[in-house]
Amino acid sequence: MRESPCDDKPRPQCETSFTSSSQLRPRVYVDSSKFRCMECGKRCRNSSELTVHRRSHSREKPFECTACSKRFTQSGSLVRHSRIHSGEKPYKCHMCDKAFNQSSSLNIHIRVHSGQKQYKCHACDKAFSHLHYLQSHTRLHAGEKLYKCHVCDKEFCLSANLTYHMRIHTGEKPYKCHVCDKTFRQSAHLNIHMRVHTGDKPYQCHLCSKTFNQSSNLNSHMRVHTGEKSYKCPLCERTFTQSRYLQQHKRCVHDNIRPYYCPYCGLRFVTKCRLKWHLPVHTGAELYSCRHCSERFKTDYKRRQHLLESHNEGTWFTCHICEKKFVDRYDLKAHLLRHEDVKPYICSECPKRFYRAAELRIHQRVHSDYKQFICGLCSRLFKRKNSVRRHFKKCCTLLVLDLR
């Protein structure tokens, strides 16, 4: 016979507090042992929770997204997912006005401002703002990879990482920027990309007040203040703050590999990102927009300069000798060297000295056989930009004659 909810039997106390009686009532009156999964023995609070849980064993997903055909075990999950397509973000941060499509995402974001990282790894003392991040991290120490790609057999610690990886094989990029139509595999990548257009930089250095659009860029920047350079080149013993800078250094300086080249002028680059920064010089594309007016710019530097001059947003870096103003503190640092007549960059082949590293790199081409420019038609290499331009015109003429 079923027990009455009004029985005076003593119940175990868990000291959990609730904001309303409706939240408390299910926990008080429902005996979770009555709704037990026959597959794994898990106990649920009610029949509906047990029904949802059973779908994890049967892999049943009755709720389908009409936009991308993705399926879900719960209607609530479908509702949250549909906000990705509609762009609805009802949960807003009261500190930086950033919005989210899930309340859980907002709660995690709030910890960025508070600095709260209550979940600590016992193996390496690294701390996390969310239990889920800690659980994922511990798998790295255990070497546990439960999710395997059926195409290339690559294994992952998280199912989400496998989902993102599968889009490499399928070519799926479901997240699209409404400003420049660029597409992304992950919503997080789209959110970071949108800051290029909005100029939003929520991560600020507490030492120099410089702001960044990604937390990883702030962490890298902090090493400028601490002087930490833990990545050392085994060939020339030069040190770097990030491993990617070390890899770029090896490819550029020691391996002389620059796989990305400009189709307009033939200039070669170490990374695809640097090529993207260079292309607007030829295409005239204005990827950076002002958050206050309709002005658009080819480079982020020009956008920052506009914000300072037109909207008084940001901080000028002013020379204390001649009061000349600069947008970037690195430009001020190089400018001060000219007042002091200090040329710290010395050519290893001749006695010439330079104020900036970029000036030294340009000069060093005189001594080396390195050819930085490539013809996009015949792949012939050149040392100077003017040479490749003259050659490119001849190459185009010969190509037209051959086509005739």
Secondary structure, DSSP 4 states (H G I P E B T S, - for coil): -PPPTT------------SSHHHHHHHHH--GGGSB-TTT--B-SSHHHHHHHHHHHHT---EE-TTT--EESSHHHHHHHHHHHH----EE-TTT--EESSHHHHHHHHHHHHT---EE-TTT--EESSHHHHHHHHHHHHT---EE-TTT--EESSHHHHHHHHHHHH----EE-TTT--EESSHHHHHHHHHHHH----EE-TTT--EESSHHHHHHHHHHHHT---EE-TTT--EESSHHHHHHHIIIIIS----EE-TTT-BEESSHHHHHHHTHHHH----EE-SSSS-EESSHHHHHHHHHHHH--S--EE-TTT--EESSHHHHHHHHHHHHT---EE-SSSS-EESSHHHHHHHHTTTS----EE-TTT--EESSHHHHHHHHHHHHHHHHHHH-
